[in-house]
Amino acid sequence: MRANPSVDELVSRARDGDARAVARLISWVEDEAPQLREVMAALAPYAGHAQIVGITGSPGVGKSTSTNALVGELRKAGKRVGVLAVDPSSPFSGGALLGDRVRMQDHALDRDVYIRSMASRGHLGGLSWSTPQALRVLDAAGCDIVLVETVGVGQSEVEIAGQADTTLVLLAPGAGDGIQAAKAGILEIADIYVVNKADRDGADQLRRELRGMIALGERDADDWKPPIVKTVAHKGDGVDEVVAEIDRHFAWLAESGELEKRRTRRVRDEIETIAVTALRRRWDDVHARVELDDLAAAVVAGESDPYTAADTLLENL
Amino acid sequence: MRANPSVDELVSRARDGDARAVARLISWVEDEAPQLREVMAALAPYAGHAQIVGITGSPGVGKSTSTNALVGELRKAGKRVGVLAVDPSSPFSGGALLGDRVRMQDHALDRDVYIRSMASRGHLGGLSWSTPQALRVLDAAGCDIVLVETVGVGQSEVEIAGQADTTLVLLAPGAGDGIQAAKAGILEIADIYVVNKADRDGADQLRRELRGMIALGERDADDWKPPIVKTVAHKGDGVDEVVAEIDRHFAWLAESGELEKRRTRRVRDEIETIAVTALRRRWDDVHARVELDDLAAAVVAGESDPYTAADTLLENL
C-alpha cells in the first residue's frame, strides 16, 4: 500500500496542472473510491469553465487522427486541452486504448495537453456514472476544452454525446456511412458534421445526403443548423474550420440559453445516477446483512406479515 | 362515497365466509389500497392453511372446463374451494373473465366456492405483487384449496406457477402441444401433467412425448416424478384421479420439507416485491416534491456538488 495523499493536497496539485494528480483523481472515479464525495465537493467551485466537445462516428472514419489534429489546432490557439477516450466495451482501464495513445504521441510531452483513456463497463453505475465525474476533474484542473472521444458504436455513443456541450459526428465517404449513421440514431445528436477523408471519391455525395437529412430535420429559424465541414485529418486540412465551427456553436449555446439548459439537464441526470447507485448499493448491503429467509419464515409461520417484513428491509436501507 | 367498513370488521366477516367481504379485500389488493398493510397484519395468523394449486396451459386445452370439473370433485370431498383466475394481459379487473365465470356457473350459488377473476397489469407491482396477497385473503378466509388459473401464455404463467404449492400443466392432443409447451418453458414447472381431451386422436402419442421429456429431466430417486393423468374434463373423466394426484403431491411436499421451502421462497419474493414497490413509490414522491432542476442548477453554478445533491434526494426518501 502506498501512502495516500490527502484529498485537499491532490485537488490543489491537480488545479496546478499536475498530470499525476489528475490521473489519480480519475482513477478514483474509475474505482468508485469513497473519497470521490470529498473530491467533488472540493472541485465544485472550479468546475464549469471547460467546453466539452464529444467526438463520435463509426470505426474507421478517423476519430483518433481527427482528435489528434484538433488538439494541435487548439494548442496553436494557446488552449489547455483535455482528451478523454472512453471505451465502454473494454473491461480494462487506464491503458485500454494504447493504440490511440500511440497515435496521440504528438502531444504526449505537452504539459498543457492531458490525455486519458477510461473504461468502466461492469462497474455499478456504468459510463453515465463515471464520465461526468472524470470530465469534472479535467474541467476543474483548468482545461479550456475537453474532447471526449467514444470508442465503440451505438447506444454508448449517444450516451456519451449527452455529456457534451457540442457533439461532432464524423463520417467518411463510401460504404453508405450516412445511411448507417442515420439508422444508428447518431445523426440526431450532431451539432457539427465532419466529413473526413474528403479527398476520397464520394465525399460530395455524402455531403449531399447529409444536407438532405438536415433539411428534413429542420424546425425553427432560431434552431442551430448543423454545419458540414470537410476534412483530411491526417494532412490537417479543414481542421481550423472545425475549430471555428466549435467556437461558433459554443457562442450560439451561450447566447441562446441552450448551454445552461444542456448543462442543467446533464447534472440532473448525474445527480439521479449517483442517488440510484447509492440506493442500489445500500440495497445489496441490506441483503448481505438482513436474513431475508428468517423474515420469510416468520411470515410463513403466521408470526408476521409481508408488509412488516418489508418494513424491516427498508429500515435497514 | 360509500362508508368504508373497518378493517377488523371486514377481516372478521371474510373469516366467517362472507363472499362480499372477501371480494372487498381482493379489490383492495387490486387497487393497492393503503389499508392492505393493516389487512395483511390482521390475516397473518390465519394464513397457511390452504393448498394452492396452479393451473396452466395453452389456450384451447380446456383450462376453464377442467377447473370447473375440479371444483365439482373437490366439493364432493367437502372442501371449501377458492378459484382465482388471473389475466395479466387484461387491463380490466373484477369482471374481466366473464366468459369463464359463465362457464363456472355450476358453482355460482355454492357458498363454499369462491370464484374471483383478477387483472392487474399496469399497476406498480404487477402480478407478483397482487397475486400472493389475493391468495392470502382466500387462504385466511378459510378455503381448503385455491385453484389459480392463468389466462394468457408465456412468462406470466411461469410467474403465477411460482405462487403455487402444486402446478398442473394441461395439454391436449394435436398441433404439437407437447413441443410448444417445452419451448415455452412450461414443462419445467409441472408437478402434474394433465392430458385433457384424451378421447381424441394423439392422446397416447402426447403422453409418450411427455414421458420421454420427464425421463430426460429426472435426477434423484427422492425427487418428485410428475405423473401424467388423462382426462376428458367436460365428461368428468379422470378428474378424480387428478385430485388424488394433487393430494399425493401435497403429502410428498409436506413430508420432504419441500412445502416449507417453496412457501418460504415465495414469501421471500413477496417481501422483496413489496419493499421495492414501496421504494419506487417514495422515489416518485421525491421527484414530485424535490425540485431536481434547482439542485442541478446549484451544481452547475458551482455552489454544490452532485454528491451533496444526491444526498438531498435520498434524504427525502
Interface residues (C-beta under 8 A of the other chain):
Chain A: L36 R37 M40 A41 L43 A44 P45 Y46 A47 G48 P132 Q133 E260 R263 T264 R265 V267 R268 E270 I271 E272 I274 A275 A278 L279 L292 D293 L295 A296 A297 V299 V300 A301 G302 E303 S304 D305 P306 Y307 T308 A309 A310 L313 L314 L317
Chain B: L36 R37 M40 A41 L43 A44 P45 Y46 A47 G48 P132 Q133 E260 R263 T264 R265 V267 R268 E270 I271 E272 I274 A275 A278 L279 L292 D293 L295 A296 A297 V299 V300 A301 G302 E303 S304 D305 P306 Y307 T308 A309 A310 L313 L314 L317
